[in-house]
Amino acid sequence: MLDTPYAPSGPHAGNGVATSFPFAFKIWALADLRVVRITNASGLEEVLTAGIDYTVPASAIGATAGGSITLVGGPLSSAYSLRLESNLQPVQTARYGNQGAVAPESIEASLDKLTRLVQQLVAVTGTSGENVATLTDINDAIDAAGSIAAPPTRYTTATRPSPSAALAGAEIRVKDPGTPEQVQKCLETAAIGVYEWAVIYAGGVS
């Protein structure tokens, strides 16, 4: 039973010595783990490959407390950090017939995986800094009459201004040929000060 909250492990800063890095969440298979190497200077992220870049002991598969990975190529340089996160895919592989016995453990495992998928979603939308529209964003973009309260200037994707710290929080209208009009907001995507336009509402604007 998954009775503890899920959170990605890390970022773990490299020190040129450590080769093993822990994660404190359950994985059901090797593919359920994603290991991301982050270049500290640029924030560039690279997903590592199991069996080539790192190994996971068999004891960590199915362990509620999680486990650890070991880098194959040696210690992690101080120029990098590692983040270990759950990578469970949104697929249903269990099948339950209408005849015969059904093991309670099988049902519990299915519910555990469903819970983990929700936990992954919460981790992404709540803590990762990715541009996911929130109800607050949408409510701010819609006035009391139910229409979009957006600036009068209308841009296309090609003519919109470059997102920057100076435009943080600003909202613009964007209309490309053959697509619904959008309200986009300038949001910071990472702690290193990277900004981009995020769609917070699409359609319904004349």
HELIX and SHEET records of a PDB file:
HELIX    1   1 LEU A   30  ASP A   32  5                                   3    
HELIX    2   2 ALA A   58  ALA A   60  5                                   3    
HELIX    3   3 PRO A  104  THR A  127  1                                  24    
HELIX    4   4 LEU A  135  ALA A  141  1                                   7    
HELIX    5   5 ALA A  165  LEU A  167  5                                   3    
SHEET    1   A 4 SER A   9  ALA A  13  0                                        
SHEET    2   A 4 TYR A  80  SER A  86 -1                                        
SHEET    3   A 4 LEU A  33  THR A  39 -1                                        
SHEET    4   A 4 GLU A  45  VAL A  47 -1                                        
SHEET    1   B 3 SER A  20  PHE A  23  0                                        
SHEET    2   B 3 GLY A  67  LEU A  71 -1                                        
SHEET    3   B 3 TYR A  54  THR A  55 -1                                        
SHEET    1   C 4 ARG A 154  TYR A 155  0                                        
SHEET    2   C 4 GLU A 171  VAL A 174  1                                        
SHEET    3   C 4 GLN A 182  ALA A 190 -1                                        
SHEET    4   C 4 VAL A 194  ALA A 202 -1                                        
END                                                                             
